[in-house]
Amino acid sequence: MAPIKPSGVFALTVACAAAVFTPAVPVSAASASAPAEAIVLERTGGFAGKRDTFVVDRSTADGRGPLRVAGSTEFKSLRASYRPRNSCCDRYSYRVTVSYRHGRVKTVTAVQGASAPRILWRTIDEVQHVGRQNPDAH
């Protein structure tokens, strides 16, 4: 094995120091530019205890709106869960799963009546309106 020259040790030390002190790109900033590719909304509960699934993707007629909203920085900054203080009484539960480019996924759950940002309820409403309902059942 050849001995390491002092100049090689110095170059290695400088390279390692640069790697240690170079800030990483935050995950939120890296994913902020990734548009939504698909949205799956699962709605369960209600008086009848129903279970429905709605899907919006790039081939969905009128799907651009919900995909644009779900791709926004505001949507991506939502918490993972929103629950009401009082969870009684035949409410719907929603699970919104958004797929982005490069394999990123965001899931947000909410219960009807919860205090949640308007963008979440807007996304849920739009997906229910334009999404393909129960695509696995057909």
Secondary structure, DSSP 8 states (H G I E B T S, - for coil): -----HHHHHHHHHHHHHHHHS----HHHHHTT--EEEEEEEEEETTTTEEEEEEEETTSTT-HHHHHHHTSHHHHT--SEE--S---SS-EEEEEEEEEGGG-EEEEEEETT----HHHHHHHHHHHHHSEESGGG-
